Each structure stands twice: as structure tokens, then as C-alpha cells.
Amino acid sequence: MTREKGILEDWHDARGFGFIRRPTGGKLYVHMKSIGKSTERPKAGDILSYEVGTGANGRPAAVNVTPILPLQSKTAGIAPGKGTERVAAQPARREPQPGMRHISMRTAAAATIIVLLGNDIMLGRFPVWIGLLYVIGGIASWLFYEADKRAAERREWRAPERRLHLADLSFGIVGGLLAQHVLRHKTYKPGFVMVTALITALHVLTLGLIMVAVYVPGGVGDFFRNIFPG
């Protein structure tokens, strides 16, 4: 088969497919399984080398796809077309390295939760088994993030992001925050970062209120003590 080079457009990362704008005009369906493995997932605007084959529905589709860095677009042999000039003028996109601000926010949040949880247990607000739930949940959350990171690198099908959020919400937030920092995973997607921040705030607020604000005789503190007898 003759190989072509085109621009990846309309890429749906969560579903693993998109469309390539061909040098002769028109668009060609491409699935993530047809793209060669690399350390980064494809992004809209990437230059791809491919062959035209037949998809699962019998329609033309890109097969044996190989990513090409955007910097190569000037010499990739792509006919000028819609979006070509914009891609050619851009440098190769790299995932930004986490700065000290991002690192300190995640590690500080994890440390804050550990301190609050430890104080609640020592002051008798929580029984010890609540702390064990945070340990078990943290380990499980770390393993989920690690598995998702490996799947992303291997371009395999990945579990929905809500599974990671649910693990963080279910006592696994410390492991999730540390996994994001150490593995450098899920740290720059705005929607995911926002939900993680809300879950972190919920844990900090709950543990903090139980420790200093709601623990009063006949108040909400007694309610929590009845739920978590210690």
C-alpha cells in the first residue's frame, strides 16, 4: 500500500478514535489501535503517516499509522490545506514538566489529610479502623493510577476517569494525590484536576470540622461519635 501523511483532526481521546485530513482532501477515520505505540497519546494537530485500508464497518480507514512530530510538517510532503500552515508553525508539543507549585500543592494536600486524620484518631473522634480504610484506599487508588498510566503509554483501552475519582473519594485521596505527583499522571487535564481538587477539599473540610468545629457536647460531634464509636 502507498503511504500518505495527514493531519489528525477531531481526536476523541476518551473513545480512542478521530479523523485524519488527507493531503488530497477529505477525512479518513483512524482508531487508536491502528496507531503505533509511543510515549505520548495522539493529539489534534499531530502529523501522521498511514496507509489506507478497510475499517470494521467496511469503510476506508487509516491503518499502520505512525506518528510524526509536528516539527516535521514542513518536510512531511503534505499538500497545503486547511490547518496545515497552523500546524507547521508550531513547535513539537511536549507535556509540561510539573513545577514546584504543582508539586507542593499535591504533596501538601496529602500531608494535611494525613495530619488531620491522625489528630482525629488520637483525639478519639475516629476509631483506628477509619485510618486503616485510608491506608487500604490509598494503596488501591495508587494501583488504579499506575494501571491507567501504563495503559496510556501502551495505547490500550483505559477505564473511565470516574473510577479514579471514585477511588479518591472512597478513602483513597492520599494515594491518588501522591500517584499524580510521582507518576506525573492526570496533572494537566483541567476537568480532572478540578474534580480532584473538590474531592481533596471535601476530605480536608470533613476531617477538619470533625477535629475542631463540630466536636461539641450535644452537637454534631456527638452525631459523628455515634456513627464511629471508638
Secondary structure, DSSP 4 states (H G I P E B T S, - for coil): --EEEEEEEEEETTTTEEEEE-TTSSEEEEEGGGBPP-SS---TT-EEEEEEEE-TTSSEEEEEEEEE-GGGGGGTTPPP-TTHHHHHTSPPP-PPPP-HHHHHHHHHHHHHHHHHHHHHHHTTSS-HHHHHHHHHHHHHHHHHHHHHHHHHHHT-----HHHHHHHIIIIIHHHHHHHHHHHT-SSS-HHHHHHHHHHHHHHHHHHHIIIIIS--TTSHHHHHHHHS--
